Amino acid sequence: MERDYKVLWIETICTDQELIEKNILKVKVQSADYTGWEDREKAADDFRNRIKAYEKEYSILSEESDGKDTSYIQLIDNNTEIKMRNIVGELQSKIFAYLLNLHTLERPIYFIPAGQSNNDANNILGGESDITDEGIKYAQCINNFFKEKIKDLNQFPEECKLLCSTNKRSVLQTVKEMTSFTNVMKIKILEEINFGYQDNKTEEQFFKEYPGEEEEMKKDRLNYRYPRGESYRDLIGRTERIIVEIERHCGPIVLVLKPSVMKVLYGYFAYEAEVKEIVNIPNIEIPKDTIIEFTPEAYGFRKELYNIDTRAGFRKLSTTFLRDMSLYFNPYKSNLTTDSLKRNVSDIYDINEAQKFNNKKFEIQEYTNYIISNTSFGKSKSHSSNLNQLDETKHKKK
């Protein structure tokens, strides 16, 4: 069968028995597979039996068994050893670099909106206006919040790191008040989206000067590019390296951001649980005066919200667990025990969809084609066709 894509296999292998036991007791017995199991040791035994059953059937990727043209990456014993074969092209290289930086250490990631600027107070986008008095009080309140946490935040393998942009507009002035931090990185690629001709204007002023832009923006918020500025998709590409750095770092990360950048980075972490599709990123609602604390855990993230009140201080609002269903599915049936290690496609896709594969028997190429055409990745490929081509005539002032 001809195909216009290349398959890259990613395989994780663990032979370290101590690591396996830790994973079973800390992660697996608390998964959705064992909801309602009161005896944790019985659940652990069940999973140990699963592993034995897997080992009887499972074949590790290799040139001998899968052919010399097969592309794969093997992550062994929690990335202490990594093997790769036939990694070709930009996309595969990026995937490899991304996987190199992943780890399983739990550590908090804080999303903090920058303090209010004078432009913010007047609904003006962009610009380099100073922070307001209320914004300074807000930043001081955030500093008090971290004063109580900073000792715990320094108990990780790597030091707590604060990342912010180089924008004067409220970002640097917010960080200036956050004296609890010594490791501060000012990074240009974290700057707010470039509003182009809309910079230092309200939306009302901009739409009046550029008729037709409001309609264009409404049609496709993700790919709409401000005249002489950026689109949200541009911003996603710009901040890609920061996501890798956040994933790599083995200590707490504190991000002080303007709304557009926060939407993009928050969208990455909450993608499967909340955002669902890339087109929704520009419409993410970031709560004002609120610190968002994300802690990666098995099968998702724990999200805690703290309200910052310049008069009353800070208080915890809520704790929720965001389950990332892309990280978890149960492809085995019959009360989730080792009695049923027979693969059942209907647990991955709806039974009606599974029937399309000739009573659940299908070739891997057909299945891959089907997955690509029925995911947001497959459906959104056309969006990027002319992403980086500026249409100068469209944005001439009338």
Sequence and secondary structure as in RCSB ss.txt:
>XXXX:A:sequence
MERDYKVLWIETICTDQELIEKNILKVKVQSADYTGWEDREKAADDFRNRIKAYEKEYSILSEESDGKDTSYIQL
IDNNTEIKMRNIVGELQSKIFAYLLNLHTLERPIYFIPAGQSNNDANNILGGESDITDEGIKYAQCINNFFKEKI
KDLNQFPEECKLLCSTNKRSVLQTVKEMTSFTNVMKIKILEEINFGYQDNKTEEQFFKEYPGEEEEMKKDRLNYR
YPRGESYRDLIGRTERIIVEIERHCGPIVLVLKPSVMKVLYGYFAYEAEVKEIVNIPNIEIPKDTIIEFTPEAYG
FRKELYNIDTRAGFRKLSTTFLRDMSLYFNPYKSNLTTDSLKRNVSDIYDINEAQKFNNKKFEIQEYTNYIISNT
SFGKSKSHSSNLNQLDETKHKKK
>XXXX:A:secstr
   SS  EEEEEE   HHHHHHHHHHTGGGSGGGTT   HHHHHHHHHHHHHHHHHH     HHHH TT EEEEE
ETTTTEEEEE   HHHHHHHHHHHHT       EEEEE   BHHHHTT BS    B HHHHHHHHHHHHHHHTTH
HHHTSSSS  EEEE S IIIIIHHHHT TT S EEE GGGS    GGGTTB HHHHHHHSTTHHHHHHH TTT  
 TTS  HHHHHHHTHHHHHHHHH SS EEEEE HHHHHHHHHHHTIIIII SGGGGGG    TTEEEEEEEETTE
EEEEEEEEETTTEEEEEEEEEEE TTT      STTSTT  S  GGGTS HHHHGGGTTT   HHHHHHHHHHTS
HHHHTGGGGTTTT   GGGG   
